[in-house]
Amino acid sequence: MSSAPVVVLVGPMGVGKSTVGQLLAERLGVGYRDTDEDIVAAEDRAIADIFVAEGEAVFREIEKRAVQVALAEHEGVLALGGGAILDADTRALLAGRRVVYLSMDVEEAVKRTGLNAARPLLAINPRRQWRELMDARRHLYEEVASAVVATDGRTPEEVTQAALDALELKEA
């Protein structure tokens, strides 16, 4: 297992990967990185704009490269975009790493994100589309995960503690 990163977070949009990732990094005394932020910085535009202008296939290629670079470079806590696990090469790169799948049910997703239109994959009938996305992705999240932490009804601090406990990691 490589030293980088110490923890990788995966899960659907709106599950709290960024919030929990920052808390985990703080508690472990390491840096935090988010591949979605890397993509926005590198492309100088919002992810939704990439989807609209270039389509999902182009975005997924950009995302795949961003994840490869971050996995090679970053030694702290790394959060991946919700769909990053769709790529078989990415899933292979996650094998043997500490990966936490943050899970939630559709009702929690509605509460957290409002399933708003800023999410390009949820623009039409968001509740149904979210369920369909999760039906397609859940097994992939579970495949790469070394731990699954449910976020429903929990504060970010409670989720962070559950992740630390699940991975048996000690705080800095």
C-alpha positions as CSV (number, residue, x, y, z in Angstrom):
1,M,0.0,0.0,0.0
2,S,1.4,3.4,-0.9
3,S,1.7,6.1,1.7
4,A,-0.5,8.4,-0.3
5,P,-3.2,9.2,0.6
6,V,-4.0,8.3,4.2
7,V,-7.8,8.1,3.5
8,V,-9.9,8.4,0.4
9,L,-13.6,9.3,0.6
10,V,-16.1,8.1,-1.9
11,G,-19.9,8.4,-2.0
12,P,-22.7,10.2,-3.8
13,M,-23.0,13.9,-4.4
14,G,-24.2,15.8,-1.3
15,V,-23.1,13.0,1.2
16,G,-20.6,15.3,2.9
17,K,-17.3,14.1,1.5
18,S,-15.9,17.7,1.6
19,T,-17.0,18.5,5.1
20,V,-16.1,15.2,6.6
21,G,-12.8,15.1,4.6
22,Q,-11.8,18.5,6.0
23,L,-12.6,17.3,9.5
24,L,-10.8,14.1,9.1
25,A,-7.7,15.9,7.7
26,E,-7.8,18.3,10.7
27,R,-8.1,15.5,13.2
28,L,-5.4,13.4,11.6
29,G,-3.0,16.4,11.2
30,V,-2.8,16.0,7.4
31,G,-3.8,18.0,4.3
32,Y,-7.1,17.8,2.5
33,R,-7.7,17.6,-1.3
34,D,-10.8,17.3,-3.4
35,T,-10.5,16.1,-7.0
36,D,-13.6,18.1,-8.0
37,E,-11.8,21.2,-6.8
38,D,-8.7,20.1,-8.8
39,I,-10.8,19.8,-11.9
40,V,-12.5,23.2,-11.5
41,A,-9.1,24.9,-10.9
42,A,-7.4,23.1,-13.9
43,E,-10.3,23.7,-16.3
44,D,-11.2,27.2,-15.0
45,R,-14.9,26.4,-15.1
46,A,-17.6,24.7,-13.1
47,I,-18.1,20.9,-13.4
48,A,-21.7,21.6,-14.6
49,D,-20.3,23.7,-17.4
50,I,-18.0,20.9,-18.5
51,F,-21.0,18.5,-18.6
52,V,-23.0,21.0,-20.7
53,A,-20.2,22.0,-23.1
54,E,-18.4,18.7,-23.6
55,G,-20.7,15.9,-22.2
56,E,-20.3,13.4,-19.5
57,A,-17.7,11.2,-21.4
58,V,-15.2,14.1,-21.7
59,F,-15.8,15.0,-18.0
60,R,-15.1,11.4,-16.9
61,E,-11.8,11.4,-18.8
62,I,-10.8,14.7,-17.1
63,E,-11.9,13.3,-13.8
64,K,-10.0,10.0,-14.3
65,R,-6.7,11.9,-14.9
66,A,-7.3,14.2,-11.9
67,V,-7.9,11.2,-9.6
68,Q,-4.7,9.4,-10.9
69,V,-2.6,12.5,-10.2
70,A,-4.2,13.1,-6.7
71,L,-3.7,9.4,-5.7
72,A,-0.1,9.6,-6.7
73,E,0.7,13.0,-5.1
74,H,-1.5,13.6,-2.1
75,E,-0.6,12.1,1.3
76,G,-3.6,13.4,3.3
77,V,-7.3,12.9,3.0
78,L,-8.6,12.8,-0.5
79,A,-12.3,13.2,-1.6
80,L,-13.3,11.9,-5.0
81,G,-16.2,13.1,-7.1
82,G,-19.4,11.0,-6.8
83,G,-18.9,9.3,-10.2
84,A,-15.2,8.7,-10.0
85,I,-15.7,5.1,-9.1
86,L,-17.5,4.4,-12.4
87,D,-14.0,4.0,-14.1
88,A,-12.5,0.5,-13.8
89,D,-9.0,1.9,-13.8
90,T,-9.8,4.2,-10.9
91,R,-11.3,1.3,-9.0
92,A,-8.2,-0.7,-9.6
93,L,-6.1,2.2,-8.3
94,L,-8.2,2.3,-5.1
95,A,-7.5,-1.4,-4.3
96,G,-5.6,-1.9,-1.1
97,R,-6.1,1.7,0.0
98,R,-8.1,3.0,3.0
99,V,-11.3,4.0,1.3
100,V,-14.4,5.1,3.2
101,Y,-17.7,5.0,1.4
102,L,-20.0,7.6,3.0
103,S,-23.6,6.4,2.4
104,M,-27.0,8.0,2.7
105,D,-30.5,7.2,1.6
106,V,-32.6,9.3,-0.9
107,E,-34.5,11.2,1.8
108,E,-31.3,12.4,3.4
109,A,-30.1,13.4,-0.1
110,V,-33.2,15.5,-0.6
111,K,-32.7,17.2,2.8
112,R,-29.0,17.9,2.1
113,T,-28.9,18.9,-1.5
114,G,-32.5,19.7,-2.2
115,L,-31.5,17.7,-5.3
116,N,-31.0,21.0,-7.0
117,A,-30.5,21.7,-10.7
118,A,-26.8,22.7,-10.1
119,R,-26.2,18.9,-10.2
120,P,-26.1,18.1,-13.9
121,L,-27.0,14.5,-13.5
122,L,-30.1,15.3,-11.5
123,A,-31.7,18.0,-13.6
124,I,-34.9,16.2,-14.5
125,N,-36.9,14.2,-11.8
126,P,-34.1,14.5,-9.3
127,R,-35.4,12.0,-6.8
128,R,-35.8,9.2,-9.4
129,Q,-32.5,10.0,-11.0
130,W,-30.7,10.0,-7.6
131,R,-32.2,6.5,-6.9
132,E,-31.1,5.3,-10.4
133,L,-27.6,6.7,-9.9
134,M,-27.3,4.9,-6.6
135,D,-28.7,1.7,-8.0
136,A,-25.9,1.9,-10.7
137,R,-23.2,3.0,-8.3
138,R,-23.8,1.5,-4.8
139,H,-22.0,-1.8,-5.6
140,L,-19.0,0.1,-7.0
141,Y,-18.7,2.2,-3.9
142,E,-18.9,-1.0,-1.8
143,E,-16.4,-2.7,-4.1
144,V,-13.7,-0.1,-3.4
145,A,-14.5,0.6,0.2
146,S,-12.5,-0.7,3.2
147,A,-15.2,0.8,5.4
148,V,-18.8,2.0,4.9
149,V,-20.1,4.8,7.1
150,A,-23.7,5.8,7.1
151,T,-24.3,9.5,7.3
152,D,-28.0,9.6,7.7
153,G,-29.1,11.6,10.8
154,R,-25.5,12.1,11.9
155,T,-23.5,15.3,12.3
156,P,-20.3,15.7,10.3
157,E,-18.4,15.3,13.6
158,E,-20.2,12.0,14.3
159,V,-19.5,10.8,10.7
160,T,-15.8,11.8,11.1
161,Q,-15.5,9.8,14.4
162,A,-17.2,6.8,12.8
163,A,-14.7,6.9,9.9
164,L,-11.8,7.1,12.3
165,D,-13.2,4.2,14.3
166,A,-13.9,2.1,11.2
167,L,-10.3,2.6,9.9
168,E,-8.8,2.3,13.4
169,L,-6.9,5.5,12.8
170,K,-5.4,7.6,15.7
171,E,-5.8,11.3,15.8
172,A,-2.7,13.5,15.5
